[in-house]
Amino acid sequence: MFHRLALVHGRTAALALLGLVLTLAAVPSPAAPTPRTAHAPRTVTTVADSPGSVTALTGYAIQSTAKVTDPAATVASPGYAAAGWYPAGSRSTVLAALLAAGVHPDPFYSTRQKLIPAADFTVPWWYRSDFVVGDPTARTYLDFSGVVSAADVFVNGRAIADASTVAGAYTRHEFDLTEIVKAGTNTVAFRIRPNDPRKHLTMGWLDWIQPPPDENMGIVRDVTLRRGGPVALRDAHVVTGLAMPSMDSADLTVKARVRNDSAATVTTTVAGTAGPAAVSRSVTLAPHETRTVVFSPADHPALRLASPRVWWPAAMGEQPLYGLDLTATVDGTPSDTARAAFGIRDVRAPLNADGARQYRINGRPLLVKGGGWSPDAFLRWDRTYVEDRLKYALDLGLNTLRLEGHLEPDEFFDLADRYGILTLPGWECCDKWEGEVNGSEAGEGWDTPDFLVAQASMAAEAARLRHHPSVISFLIGSDFAPNEEIEQGYVDALEAADWSVPVVPAASDDSAPVTGSSGMKMTGPYDWVPPGYWYNKREGGATGFNSETSAGPDVPTLDTLRRMMSPAELETLWKNPSAAQYHRSPSATFATLRLYDAALAGRYGPPTGLEDYVRKAQLAQYENVRAQFEAYARHAKDAADPSTGVIYWMFNSGWTSLHWQLLDRYLDQGGAYFGAKKANEPLHIQYGYDNRAVTVVNNRTSEAAGLTARVTLFNTDGTQKYDRTATGLSVAGGGASGTALTVPAPASVPGLSTAYLARLLLTDAAGREVSRNVYWLSTKADVLDYARTDWYYTPTTAYADLKGLNSMGRATVTATASTTTEPADGPDASGTSTTTVIVRNTGTGSTPALLTDVHLVGAQDAPVLPVRWSDNQISLWPGESATLTATYRTGDLHGAAPRLRISGWNTPTTTVPAG
């Protein structure tokens, strides 16, 4: 019979901080009403017997405690019928399971989520899973994190922990079940407590989306069963040290905890490889003793690698990974194993002369260009869907994703490592996580156990994330830096985990006693501002490191709008700017589209219908998102107050949204997406709203030489009013920029219409077009009132006049296409198709086709998604053509023939076959 480790206020401090083993304890169980009679499908997990194996429970049956009358010991015993319970996946919130079971209709459409009774989630819910053990003599451990918000835990009818111990979404827990499990069927049951992110150190949704009624209560990470012999191998990792600046060698230090879980003295040999280096050492452990084994280059010279394969972000180099593989043996028999992948790279983020944080990867300065990441609203894990979005991030030219809370499962960071996408994980604002320091904002203050949960959460996440080369910092605060006591707990946990990349005290312009100044700013905006705003070196403009910012609303495509809103809601969308929009935000500040709609009408003219509203929205979002990224790119190398990072708020949304997204829930792409893609292309020509400079930005690693830049101004009817060319240009690589020429003030260009077009072309030494960029501009400027700047926007007192675009003549655009298909790589893949499209303005006059969009569609004219375009939403003058490619999964056509839907600002919609 085991005994419980010492407790602190009902929480096991040692468990919370170090993930040590807990044993049995009795927890009382309340009674509840009679359960339903229907039977849910049973899922039984077969646990591997091999030492070091880790088996994830494959699924659960779940039910509300309001419908379960049986005592906990009965519910958690093998053979319990679980009548009327719902099946749930291995990672599932309560509501995710109910949605999968068809209990509630699609909550992403209209206001259907309001129909889900929130009262159903104010009581605990049971999660129950059966597993089969073949050899009960091997040691068996229950290992998990991701319980939202807390749980009482039972195995084979016996209580092993209560909710005072298993608390917090990020704490990790390990329990030795060796004396409880038996050969055959066993049962683990969790009684999950309701979640309230204002009261618990879990996760919430702030003002991002309408929060799910269950507040994500459930188990959102794998619950695993580990097998082993007398010695357990834990916390194995590699600390890397890359020689800088030469990068000609790297030191690897291997560490692991070895723990004797038997009652006898044991000698174990820990041996294996770290990359190409072999390591080995024997250790004698007293009964129940734990020791840390360290292998360093001093005692294992092979751990000093010559010419290491260095990991780089995607646009800067390759992403090689090494492997750590250790085995602990006792008397020649394997007792436990540990495996991990790791990368070798050097990350620094000092503050520059202006106090801004400047990231350097392997010695090279990096302008962080990123977006805020959101998981699914119901925290459903879908590897393919996640991978699709990560590929979109690369397609957009982004290099970083910020995860404010909602720290995704291990596979997310594995994918980020593989694709070379940097990540900035951290705790979230405006709830319990900042309850001690956020003044009047939501989030309760902490009591003594909360400090233990916070430090345990930090320790667990540090141990989980430290080996991922894609992780370049941890933000221990968001809107507010922690106080000294909380900060010290975080820093101690990070140091104990051998955390090797910068620790940032906050995403805002804040500081903390230990980690100092954040070097970041959180000055917004979060709602509409004009494109020129981004060039001004004040507030959220392109200086320093802006950790979250955008012009707010990002209205999706008409295809997506019709999937997410009812006809009546769509009518209100374009007719009533003051109407509260359920698909925007629960925050009163962001409930309507008032600011956005006023700007849309003021600059482009009042919408005449839904299609006109969406058409204007795509044009407006393209120009605004493009300007945001272009301004930060142009200012990255400024001598005074340069920009060092920008996180677009946000990259994606967890549900069907009207704001803060570069791509929508269904992965469709509109103006915001292609505006970002244009701004971040590898070699780019751009226009400055502030000084009319035509600048070339080179995001490639090497110099670009022999370039020619040309700018031409046109009236909206296509009449040319100005043309100038600069030749012999060269721009260094690594984000450098150079001014090619300056466009004269509009007043000095004779006959220029109030709304006019600027076409920028960049060609290489062979005369090939390498960048094309078209702007719609006005002789009347947007006027900002900085004196009345609020935390979420700066008011605009006068709008640029772009209404003349409405009078543009119709342009005739034709398209021809061919499609090729590559076979599937594996039995579950559908193959990849590539459609090549030649788009041509065949008009005989002078009218350009502005922002021509090509959508790949299948059956019922539905978009084929995801799809990656080489370019899109292009502008062509009569006689001009462009060749575009679209790459997508063949299976996403669902057997239909691919077609192309061509539309644009002044182009009638047509559909043509794609070959």
Solvent accessible surface area in square Angstrom, and as a share of the most:
residue,aa,sasa,rsa
1,M,174,0.77
2,F,52,0.22
3,H,147,0.66
4,R,50,0.18
5,L,64,0.32
6,A,91,0.70
7,L,74,0.37
8,V,67,0.39
9,H,142,0.63
10,G,28,0.27
11,R,35,0.13
12,T,1,0.01
13,A,22,0.17
14,A,37,0.29
15,L,1,0.00
16,A,10,0.07
17,L,52,0.26
18,L,110,0.55
19,G,18,0.17
20,L,39,0.19
21,V,23,0.13
22,L,0,0.00
23,T,14,0.08
24,L,23,0.12
25,A,25,0.19
26,A,102,0.79
27,V,25,0.14
28,P,118,0.74
29,S,38,0.24
30,P,94,0.59
31,A,87,0.68
32,A,19,0.15
33,P,81,0.51
34,T,107,0.62
35,P,28,0.18
36,R,104,0.38
37,T,117,0.68
38,A,59,0.46
39,H,131,0.58
40,A,8,0.06
41,P,94,0.59
42,R,109,0.40
43,T,68,0.40
44,V,73,0.42
45,T,5,0.03
46,T,103,0.60
47,V,4,0.02
48,A,44,0.34
49,D,62,0.32
50,S,64,0.41
51,P,54,0.34
52,G,15,0.14
53,S,19,0.12
54,V,84,0.48
55,T,24,0.14
56,A,36,0.28
57,L,1,0.01
58,T,78,0.45
59,G,4,0.04
60,Y,11,0.04
61,A,4,0.03
62,I,0,0.00
63,Q,0,0.00
64,S,7,0.04
65,T,17,0.10
66,A,44,0.34
67,K,80,0.34
68,V,3,0.01
69,T,50,0.29
70,D,44,0.23
71,P,73,0.46
72,A,2,0.01
73,A,54,0.42
74,T,58,0.34
75,V,0,0.00
76,A,0,0.00
77,S,33,0.22
78,P,42,0.26
79,G,75,0.72
80,Y,32,0.12
81,A,56,0.44
82,A,0,0.00
83,A,22,0.17
84,G,4,0.04
85,W,5,0.02
86,Y,26,0.10
87,P,56,0.35
88,A,10,0.07
89,G,39,0.38
90,S,32,0.21
91,R,41,0.15
92,S,7,0.04
93,T,0,0.00
94,V,0,0.00
95,L,0,0.00
96,A,6,0.05
97,A,3,0.02
98,L,6,0.03
99,L,25,0.12
100,A,92,0.71
101,A,47,0.36
102,G,59,0.56
103,V,64,0.37
104,H,29,0.13
105,P,66,0.41
106,D,66,0.34
107,P,6,0.04
108,F,14,0.06
109,Y,52,0.20
110,S,16,0.10
111,T,46,0.27
112,R,91,0.33
113,Q,8,0.03
114,K,135,0.57
115,L,127,0.63
116,I,6,0.03
117,P,61,0.39
118,A,58,0.45
119,A,74,0.58
120,D,60,0.31
121,F,8,0.03
122,T,94,0.55
123,V,48,0.28
124,P,36,0.23
125,W,10,0.03
126,W,7,0.02
127,Y,0,0.00
128,R,4,0.02
129,S,3,0.02
130,D,16,0.08
131,F,0,0.00
132,V,45,0.26
133,V,1,0.00
134,G,52,0.50
135,D,54,0.28
136,P,46,0.29
137,T,115,0.67
138,A,20,0.16
139,R,40,0.15
140,T,0,0.00
141,Y,3,0.01
142,L,0,0.00
143,D,5,0.02
144,F,5,0.02
145,S,14,0.09
146,G,1,0.01
147,V,2,0.01
148,V,0,0.00
149,S,3,0.02
150,A,13,0.10
151,A,0,0.00
152,D,0,0.00
153,V,0,0.00
154,F,4,0.02
155,V,0,0.00
156,N,27,0.14
157,G,15,0.15
158,R,94,0.34
159,A,10,0.08
160,I,1,0.01
161,A,0,0.00
162,D,40,0.21
163,A,12,0.09
164,S,39,0.25
165,T,7,0.04
166,V,1,0.01
167,A,8,0.07
168,G,5,0.05
169,A,1,0.01
170,Y,1,0.00
171,T,3,0.01
172,R,113,0.41
173,H,3,0.01
174,E,7,0.03
175,F,1,0.00
176,D,7,0.04
177,L,1,0.00
178,T,23,0.13
179,E,100,0.45
180,I,18,0.09
181,V,11,0.07
182,K,102,0.43
183,A,62,0.48
184,G,30,0.29
185,T,53,0.31
186,N,0,0.00
187,T,0,0.00
188,V,0,0.00
189,A,0,0.00
190,F,0,0.00
191,R,9,0.03
192,I,0,0.00
193,R,95,0.35
194,P,36,0.23
195,N,11,0.06
196,D,29,0.15
197,P,7,0.04
198,R,102,0.37
199,K,104,0.44
200,H,66,0.30
201,L,5,0.03
202,T,1,0.01
203,M,10,0.04
204,G,2,0.02
205,W,5,0.02
206,L,46,0.23
207,D,35,0.18
208,W,11,0.04
209,I,2,0.01
210,Q,26,0.12
211,P,49,0.31
212,P,2,0.01
213,P,27,0.17
214,D,3,0.01
215,E,32,0.14
216,N,0,0.00
217,M,0,0.00
218,G,0,0.00
219,I,0,0.00
220,V,14,0.08
221,R,23,0.08
222,D,40,0.21
223,V,0,0.00
224,T,20,0.12
225,L,0,0.00
226,R,37,0.14
227,R,2,0.01
228,G,5,0.05
229,G,17,0.16
230,P,47,0.29
231,V,0,0.00
232,A,2,0.02
233,L,0,0.00
234,R,15,0.06
235,D,51,0.27
236,A,19,0.15
237,H,11,0.05
238,V,15,0.08
239,V,43,0.24
240,T,33,0.19
241,G,37,0.36
242,L,16,0.08
243,A,36,0.28
244,M,56,0.25
245,P,120,0.76
246,S,69,0.44
247,M,50,0.23
248,D,84,0.44
249,S,30,0.19
250,A,1,0.01
251,D,44,0.23
252,L,0,0.00
253,T,30,0.17
254,V,0,0.00
255,K,50,0.21
256,A,1,0.01
257,R,49,0.18
258,V,0,0.00
259,R,13,0.05
260,N,0,0.00
261,D,15,0.08
262,S,23,0.15
263,A,87,0.67
264,A,59,0.46
265,T,88,0.51
266,V,15,0.08
267,T,71,0.42
268,T,0,0.00
269,T,45,0.26
270,V,0,0.00
271,A,34,0.26
272,G,23,0.22
273,T,57,0.33
274,A,0,0.00
275,G,22,0.21
276,P,101,0.63
277,A,1,0.00
278,A,68,0.53
279,V,5,0.03
280,S,61,0.39
281,R,78,0.28
282,S,71,0.46
283,V,9,0.05
284,T,70,0.41
285,L,0,0.00
286,A,47,0.36
287,P,56,0.36
288,H,125,0.56
289,E,57,0.26
290,T,57,0.33
291,R,113,0.41
292,T,79,0.46
293,V,6,0.03
294,V,58,0.33
295,F,0,0.00
296,S,25,0.16
297,P,20,0.13
298,A,101,0.78
299,D,70,0.37
300,H,31,0.14
301,P,102,0.64
302,A,59,0.45
303,L,0,0.00
304,R,142,0.52
305,L,12,0.06
306,A,86,0.67
307,S,91,0.59
308,P,14,0.09
309,R,125,0.45
310,V,21,0.12
311,W,0,0.00
312,W,25,0.09
313,P,1,0.01
314,A,38,0.29
315,A,77,0.60
316,M,29,0.13
317,G,31,0.30
318,E,131,0.59
319,Q,44,0.19
320,P,23,0.14
321,L,62,0.31
322,Y,20,0.08
323,G,39,0.37
324,L,3,0.02
325,D,53,0.28
326,L,0,0.00
327,T,36,0.21
328,A,0,0.00
329,T,34,0.20
330,V,21,0.12
331,D,140,0.72
332,G,70,0.68
333,T,83,0.48
334,P,65,0.41
335,S,2,0.01
336,D,4,0.02
337,T,19,0.11
338,A,18,0.14
339,R,166,0.61
340,A,31,0.24
341,A,50,0.38
342,F,4,0.02
343,G,6,0.05
344,I,0,0.00
345,R,22,0.08
346,D,17,0.09
347,V,11,0.06
348,R,127,0.46
349,A,9,0.07
350,P,70,0.44
351,L,73,0.36
352,N,40,0.21
353,A,113,0.88
354,D,75,0.39
355,G,36,0.35
356,A,7,0.05
357,R,18,0.06
358,Q,32,0.14
359,Y,0,0.00
360,R,87,0.32
361,I,0,0.00
362,N,4,0.02
363,G,29,0.28
364,R,101,0.37
365,P,55,0.35
366,L,16,0.08
367,L,30,0.15
368,V,0,0.00
369,K,15,0.06
370,G,0,0.00
371,G,0,0.00
372,G,0,0.00
373,W,3,0.01
374,S,1,0.01
375,P,5,0.03
376,D,6,0.03
377,A,2,0.01
378,F,1,0.00
379,L,20,0.10
380,R,89,0.33
381,W,58,0.20
382,D,72,0.38
383,R,96,0.35
384,T,72,0.42
385,Y,36,0.14
386,V,3,0.02
387,E,28,0.13
388,D,6,0.03
389,R,6,0.02
390,L,0,0.00
391,K,57,0.24
392,Y,0,0.00
393,A,1,0.00
394,L,57,0.28
395,D,32,0.16
396,L,1,0.00
397,G,27,0.26
398,L,5,0.03
399,N,18,0.09
400,T,0,0.00
401,L,1,0.00
402,R,3,0.01
403,L,2,0.01
404,E,5,0.02
405,G,2,0.02
406,H,7,0.03
407,L,5,0.03
408,E,16,0.07
409,P,14,0.09
410,D,66,0.34
411,E,45,0.20
412,F,0,0.00
413,F,0,0.00
414,D,69,0.36
415,L,1,0.00
416,A,0,0.00
417,D,6,0.03
418,R,123,0.45
419,Y,38,0.14
420,G,1,0.01
421,I,1,0.00
422,L,0,0.00
423,T,0,0.00
424,L,1,0.01
425,P,0,0.00
426,G,2,0.02
427,W,4,0.01
428,E,2,0.01
429,C,8,0.05
430,C,32,0.19
431,D,3,0.02
432,K,8,0.04
433,W,11,0.04
434,E,7,0.03
435,G,13,0.13
436,E,68,0.31
437,V,40,0.23
438,N,3,0.02
439,G,74,0.71
440,S,121,0.78
441,E,73,0.33
442,A,50,0.39
443,G,18,0.17
444,E,84,0.37
445,G,42,0.41
446,W,24,0.08
447,D,81,0.42
448,T,90,0.52
449,P,6,0.04
450,D,14,0.07
451,F,48,0.20
452,L,31,0.15
453,V,6,0.03
454,A,2,0.02
455,Q,44,0.20
456,A,1,0.00
457,S,0,0.00
458,M,0,0.00
459,A,22,0.17
460,A,18,0.14
461,E,1,0.00
462,A,0,0.00
463,A,34,0.26
464,R,33,0.12
465,L,0,0.00
466,R,36,0.13
467,H,46,0.20
468,H,3,0.01
469,P,2,0.01
470,S,0,0.00
471,V,2,0.01
472,I,0,0.00
473,S,0,0.00
474,F,0,0.00
475,L,2,0.01
476,I,5,0.03
477,G,2,0.02
478,S,0,0.00
479,D,34,0.18
480,F,58,0.24
481,A,10,0.07
482,P,10,0.07
483,N,53,0.27
484,E,103,0.46
485,E,114,0.51
486,I,10,0.05
487,E,0,0.00
488,Q,72,0.32
489,G,14,0.14
490,Y,5,0.02
491,V,13,0.08
492,D,60,0.31
493,A,5,0.04
494,L,3,0.01
495,E,116,0.52
496,A,84,0.65
497,A,8,0.06
498,D,38,0.20
499,W,29,0.10
500,S,74,0.48
501,V,13,0.07
502,P,26,0.16
503,V,34,0.20
504,V,0,0.00
505,P,0,0.00
506,A,0,0.00
507,A,0,0.00
508,S,15,0.10
509,D,113,0.58
510,D,49,0.25
511,S,65,0.42
512,A,8,0.06
513,P,90,0.56
514,V,65,0.37
515,T,35,0.21
516,G,28,0.27
517,S,47,0.30
518,S,0,0.00
519,G,6,0.06
520,M,6,0.03
521,K,27,0.11
522,M,35,0.15
523,T,51,0.30
524,G,0,0.00
525,P,1,0.01
526,Y,13,0.05
527,D,4,0.02
528,W,16,0.06
529,V,0,0.00
530,P,1,0.01
531,P,1,0.00
532,G,23,0.22
533,Y,3,0.01
534,W,0,0.00
535,Y,5,0.02
536,N,49,0.25
537,K,84,0.36
538,R,118,0.43
539,E,58,0.26
540,G,0,0.00
541,G,0,0.00
542,A,0,0.00
543,T,12,0.07
544,G,9,0.09
545,F,2,0.01
546,N,0,0.00
547,S,1,0.01
548,E,11,0.05
549,T,0,0.00
550,S,0,0.00
551,A,12,0.09
552,G,1,0.00
553,P,5,0.03
554,D,5,0.03
555,V,2,0.01
556,P,9,0.05
557,T,14,0.08
558,L,35,0.17
559,D,34,0.18
560,T,2,0.01
561,L,0,0.00
562,R,133,0.49
563,R,129,0.47
564,M,0,0.00
565,M,6,0.03
566,S,23,0.15
567,P,107,0.67
568,A,74,0.57
569,E,38,0.17
570,L,14,0.07
571,E,79,0.35
572,T,49,0.28
573,L,1,0.00
574,W,49,0.17
575,K,114,0.49
576,N,66,0.34
577,P,55,0.35
578,S,77,0.50
579,A,18,0.14
580,A,80,0.62
581,Q,13,0.06
582,Y,39,0.15
583,H,2,0.01
584,R,2,0.01
585,S,3,0.02
586,P,59,0.37
587,S,27,0.17
588,A,99,0.77
589,T,54,0.31
590,F,1,0.00
591,A,20,0.16
592,T,36,0.21
593,L,2,0.01
594,R,125,0.46
595,L,32,0.16
596,Y,5,0.02
597,D,11,0.06
598,A,46,0.36
599,A,2,0.01
600,L,5,0.03
601,A,29,0.22
602,G,20,0.20
603,R,9,0.03
604,Y,1,0.00
605,G,5,0.05
606,P,95,0.60
607,P,30,0.19
608,T,114,0.66
609,G,17,0.16
610,L,28,0.14
611,E,111,0.50
612,D,19,0.10
613,Y,2,0.01
614,V,10,0.06
615,R,79,0.29
616,K,5,0.02
617,A,0,0.00
618,Q,20,0.09
619,L,1,0.00
620,A,6,0.04
621,Q,8,0.03
622,Y,9,0.04
623,E,2,0.01
624,N,8,0.04
625,V,6,0.03
626,R,1,0.00
627,A,0,0.00
628,Q,1,0.01
629,F,0,0.00
630,E,0,0.00
631,A,0,0.00
632,Y,1,0.00
633,A,4,0.03
634,R,30,0.11
635,H,8,0.03
636,A,16,0.13
637,K,101,0.43
638,D,45,0.23
639,A,114,0.89
640,A,71,0.55
641,D,49,0.26
642,P,20,0.12
643,S,1,0.01
644,T,1,0.00
645,G,0,0.00
646,V,0,0.00
647,I,0,0.00
648,Y,3,0.01
649,W,6,0.02
650,M,5,0.02
651,F,0,0.00
652,N,3,0.01
653,S,8,0.05
654,G,1,0.01
655,W,1,0.00
656,T,0,0.00
657,S,2,0.01
658,L,0,0.00
659,H,1,0.01
660,W,5,0.02
661,Q,4,0.02
662,L,4,0.02
663,L,4,0.02
664,D,8,0.04
665,R,39,0.14
666,Y,43,0.16
667,L,8,0.04
668,D,3,0.02
669,Q,4,0.02
670,G,11,0.11
671,G,0,0.00
672,A,6,0.04
673,Y,0,0.00
674,F,5,0.02
675,G,0,0.00
676,A,0,0.00
677,K,27,0.12
678,K,18,0.08
679,A,1,0.01
680,N,8,0.04
681,E,33,0.15
682,P,80,0.51
683,L,5,0.02
684,H,0,0.00
685,I,0,0.00
686,Q,0,0.00
687,Y,11,0.04
688,G,0,0.00
689,Y,49,0.19
690,D,66,0.34
691,N,68,0.35
692,R,74,0.27
693,A,6,0.05
694,V,0,0.00
695,T,3,0.02
696,V,1,0.01
697,V,1,0.01
698,N,0,0.00
699,N,37,0.19
700,R,106,0.39
701,T,80,0.47
702,S,74,0.48
703,E,115,0.51
704,A,8,0.07
705,A,60,0.46
706,G,32,0.31
707,L,3,0.02
708,T,37,0.22
709,A,0,0.00
710,R,83,0.30
711,V,0,0.00
712,T,0,0.00
713,L,2,0.01
714,F,8,0.03
715,N,19,0.10
716,T,17,0.10
717,D,78,0.41
718,G,6,0.06
719,T,56,0.33
720,Q,94,0.42
721,K,67,0.28
722,Y,48,0.18
723,D,59,0.30
724,R,116,0.42
725,T,66,0.38
726,A,18,0.14
727,T,97,0.57
728,G,64,0.62
729,L,34,0.17
730,S,65,0.42
731,V,9,0.05
732,A,57,0.44
733,G,20,0.19
734,G,45,0.43
735,G,14,0.14
736,A,18,0.14
737,S,38,0.24
738,G,28,0.27
739,T,86,0.50
740,A,18,0.14
741,L,9,0.04
742,T,60,0.35
743,V,4,0.02
744,P,40,0.25
745,A,38,0.30
746,P,30,0.19
747,A,106,0.82
748,S,74,0.48
749,V,7,0.04
750,P,112,0.70
751,G,56,0.54
752,L,24,0.12
753,S,36,0.23
754,T,64,0.37
755,A,3,0.02
756,Y,7,0.03
757,L,0,0.00
758,A,0,0.00
759,R,20,0.07
760,L,0,0.00
761,L,23,0.12
762,L,0,0.00
763,T,33,0.19
764,D,26,0.14
765,A,88,0.68
766,A,69,0.53
767,G,52,0.50
768,R,157,0.57
769,E,87,0.39
770,V,45,0.26
771,S,4,0.02
772,R,33,0.12
773,N,1,0.01
774,V,10,0.06
775,Y,0,0.00
776,W,3,0.01
777,L,11,0.06
778,S,19,0.12
779,T,61,0.35
780,K,104,0.44
781,A,69,0.54
782,D,35,0.18
783,V,73,0.42
784,L,35,0.17
785,D,34,0.18
786,Y,34,0.13
787,A,100,0.78
788,R,145,0.53
789,T,42,0.25
790,D,65,0.34
791,W,137,0.48
792,Y,32,0.12
793,Y,36,0.14
794,T,1,0.00
795,P,9,0.05
796,T,25,0.15
797,T,78,0.45
798,A,32,0.25
799,Y,55,0.21
800,A,7,0.05
801,D,39,0.20
802,L,2,0.01
803,K,86,0.36
804,G,29,0.28
805,L,1,0.00
806,N,67,0.34
807,S,91,0.59
808,M,17,0.08
809,G,36,0.34
810,R,177,0.65
811,A,4,0.03
812,T,76,0.44
813,V,14,0.08
814,T,62,0.36
815,A,11,0.09
816,T,91,0.53
817,A,25,0.20
818,S,65,0.42
819,T,37,0.22
820,T,92,0.53
821,T,79,0.46
822,E,110,0.49
823,P,108,0.68
824,A,46,0.36
825,D,149,0.77
826,G,31,0.29
827,P,141,0.89
828,D,143,0.74
829,A,53,0.41
830,S,53,0.34
831,G,9,0.08
832,T,54,0.32
833,S,1,0.01
834,T,43,0.25
835,T,0,0.00
836,T,50,0.29
837,V,0,0.00
838,I,74,0.37
839,V,0,0.00
840,R,102,0.37
841,N,0,0.00
842,T,55,0.32
843,G,25,0.24
844,T,146,0.85
845,G,57,0.55
846,S,53,0.34
847,T,29,0.17
848,P,0,0.00
849,A,0,0.00
850,L,1,0.00
851,L,13,0.06
852,T,0,0.00
853,D,16,0.08
854,V,0,0.00
855,H,19,0.09
856,L,3,0.01
857,V,0,0.00
858,G,4,0.04
859,A,48,0.38
860,Q,168,0.74
861,D,50,0.26
862,A,52,0.40
863,P,28,0.18
864,V,4,0.02
865,L,33,0.17
866,P,9,0.06
867,V,5,0.03
868,R,76,0.28
869,W,7,0.02
870,S,62,0.40
871,D,38,0.20
872,N,3,0.01
873,Q,11,0.05
874,I,12,0.06
875,S,5,0.03
876,L,0,0.00
877,W,14,0.05
878,P,35,0.22
879,G,57,0.55
880,E,37,0.17
881,S,49,0.32
882,A,26,0.20
883,T,86,0.50
884,L,4,0.02
885,T,46,0.27
886,A,0,0.00
887,T,37,0.22
888,Y,8,0.03
889,R,82,0.30
890,T,38,0.22
891,G,31,0.30
892,D,33,0.17
893,L,14,0.07
894,H,159,0.71
895,G,83,0.79
896,A,28,0.22
897,A,74,0.57
898,P,16,0.10
899,R,78,0.28
900,L,0,0.00
901,R,38,0.14
902,I,1,0.01
903,S,32,0.20
904,G,18,0.18
905,W,11,0.04
906,N,8,0.04
907,T,10,0.06
908,P,59,0.37
909,T,87,0.51
910,T,64,0.37
911,T,58,0.34
912,V,37,0.22
913,P,101,0.63
914,A,0,0.00
915,G,74,0.71
